[in-house]
């Protein structure tokens, strides 16, 4: 539905679940779709640490990489690939509502969730390739 100013309007209620609406493109040969909501995603710029909490389980993050925003089912999503201390590669996603939707969106709808676990054969090479692709995309957008 379009509003008078031309932007899309969605009827948001407590049943709105961005986790179910998002579908990521394939990034590695072997992947496991998880669609698991993160309880807390703690990032500290003071001591340069990041930790994901699932209930009592804590996953410290070694490396994270911001991917370009993705559009899926008419919604924009922030994407981030992280590597944990245990060596897991995870694709984290969060719904990024339009400015006019932020106040009406249920608070739980904007939480980070694990879309999928990635199993690259060489994690270092995978992250290096992603960094190179992101840099090239940024250069093209700037030109």
C-alpha positions as CSV (number, residue, x, y, z in Angstrom):
1,X,0.0,0.0,0.0
2,X,1.3,3.5,-0.8
3,X,0.9,6.6,1.3
4,X,0.1,10.0,-0.1
5,X,3.9,10.9,0.0
6,X,4.7,7.8,-2.2
7,X,6.3,5.6,0.5
8,X,5.2,2.1,1.3
9,X,3.1,1.5,4.4
10,X,2.9,-1.8,6.2
11,X,0.4,-2.7,8.9
12,X,2.7,-3.5,11.8
13,X,1.4,-5.4,14.8
14,X,2.9,-7.8,17.3
15,X,2.6,-10.7,14.8
16,X,5.0,-8.9,12.4
17,X,8.1,-11.1,12.2
18,X,11.0,-9.9,9.9
19,X,12.9,-13.1,10.6
20,X,10.3,-15.0,8.5
21,X,10.4,-12.4,5.7
22,X,14.1,-12.4,5.1
23,X,15.9,-14.8,2.7
24,X,19.6,-14.4,2.1
25,X,21.4,-15.2,-1.1
26,X,23.8,-18.2,-1.0
27,X,27.3,-17.3,0.2
28,X,29.1,-20.6,0.5
29,X,28.5,-24.1,-0.8
30,X,27.5,-25.5,2.6
31,X,25.1,-23.4,4.8
32,X,22.6,-24.1,7.5
33,X,19.6,-21.8,7.8
34,X,19.0,-21.1,11.5
35,X,16.6,-18.1,11.8
36,X,17.4,-17.8,15.5
37,X,16.8,-14.6,17.4
38,X,19.8,-13.3,19.4
39,X,19.0,-12.3,23.0
40,X,21.7,-9.7,23.3
41,X,24.4,-8.5,20.9
42,X,26.9,-6.6,23.0
43,X,29.5,-4.4,21.2
44,X,32.0,-2.4,23.2
45,X,34.1,0.1,21.4
46,X,36.0,0.8,24.7
47,X,37.8,-2.5,24.8
48,X,37.1,-3.5,21.2
49,X,35.0,-6.6,22.0
50,X,31.7,-8.1,20.8
51,X,29.7,-10.9,22.2
52,X,26.4,-12.6,21.1
53,X,24.2,-14.1,23.9
54,X,21.7,-16.9,23.4
55,X,20.2,-17.3,26.9
56,X,23.2,-18.5,29.0
57,X,25.4,-19.2,26.0
58,X,27.9,-16.5,25.0
59,X,29.7,-16.5,21.7
60,X,32.7,-14.0,21.6
61,X,33.2,-12.5,18.2
62,X,36.7,-12.3,16.6
63,X,35.9,-10.6,13.3
64,X,32.9,-8.9,11.9
65,X,32.2,-7.5,8.4
66,X,29.4,-5.2,7.4
67,X,27.7,-6.3,4.2
68,X,25.6,-4.0,2.0
69,X,21.9,-3.7,3.0
70,X,19.6,-6.2,1.4
71,X,16.0,-5.8,0.3
72,X,13.7,-8.7,0.8
73,X,9.9,-8.7,0.6
74,X,9.8,-4.9,0.4
75,X,11.9,-4.5,3.6
76,X,15.5,-3.4,4.1
77,X,17.8,-5.4,6.2
78,X,21.3,-4.8,7.7
79,X,23.6,-7.7,7.2
80,X,26.8,-8.7,9.1
81,X,29.1,-11.7,8.8
82,X,30.9,-12.6,12.0
83,X,33.5,-15.2,13.0
84,X,33.3,-16.4,16.6
85,X,36.1,-17.6,18.8
86,X,34.9,-21.1,18.3
87,X,35.5,-20.7,14.5
88,X,31.8,-20.5,13.5
89,X,30.9,-18.1,10.6
90,X,27.4,-16.6,11.1
91,X,25.3,-14.3,8.9
92,X,23.6,-11.8,11.3
93,X,20.6,-9.8,10.1
94,X,18.5,-7.0,11.5
95,X,15.5,-5.3,10.0
96,X,16.1,-1.7,9.1
97,X,12.8,0.1,9.1
98,X,12.1,3.2,7.1
99,X,12.2,6.4,9.2
100,X,8.4,6.7,9.3
101,X,8.0,3.1,10.5
102,X,10.5,3.2,13.5
103,X,8.1,4.5,16.1
104,X,5.3,2.1,15.2
105,X,7.4,-1.1,14.9
106,X,7.3,-3.6,17.7
107,X,10.6,-3.5,19.7
108,X,11.2,-7.2,19.1
109,X,11.1,-6.7,15.3
110,X,14.4,-4.8,15.2
111,X,16.5,-7.3,17.0
112,X,19.5,-9.1,15.4
113,X,19.0,-12.7,14.4
114,X,21.2,-15.4,13.0
115,X,20.0,-16.1,9.5
116,X,22.4,-18.9,8.8
117,X,25.6,-20.6,9.7
118,X,28.2,-20.6,6.9
119,X,30.8,-23.3,6.4
120,X,33.5,-21.8,4.1
121,X,36.4,-24.2,3.4
122,X,38.9,-21.5,4.2
123,X,37.5,-18.8,6.6
124,X,40.4,-16.4,6.1
125,X,40.1,-16.5,2.3
126,X,36.3,-16.2,2.6
127,X,36.6,-13.0,4.7
128,X,39.3,-11.6,2.4
129,X,37.1,-12.2,-0.7
130,X,34.1,-10.5,1.1
131,X,36.2,-7.5,2.0
132,X,37.4,-7.1,-1.6
133,X,33.9,-7.4,-3.0
134,X,32.6,-4.8,-0.5
135,X,35.4,-2.4,-1.4
136,X,34.7,-2.8,-5.1
137,X,31.0,-2.2,-4.6
138,X,31.8,1.0,-2.6
139,X,34.1,2.3,-5.3
140,X,31.4,1.7,-7.9
141,X,28.8,3.5,-5.8
142,X,31.2,6.5,-5.3
143,X,31.9,6.8,-9.0
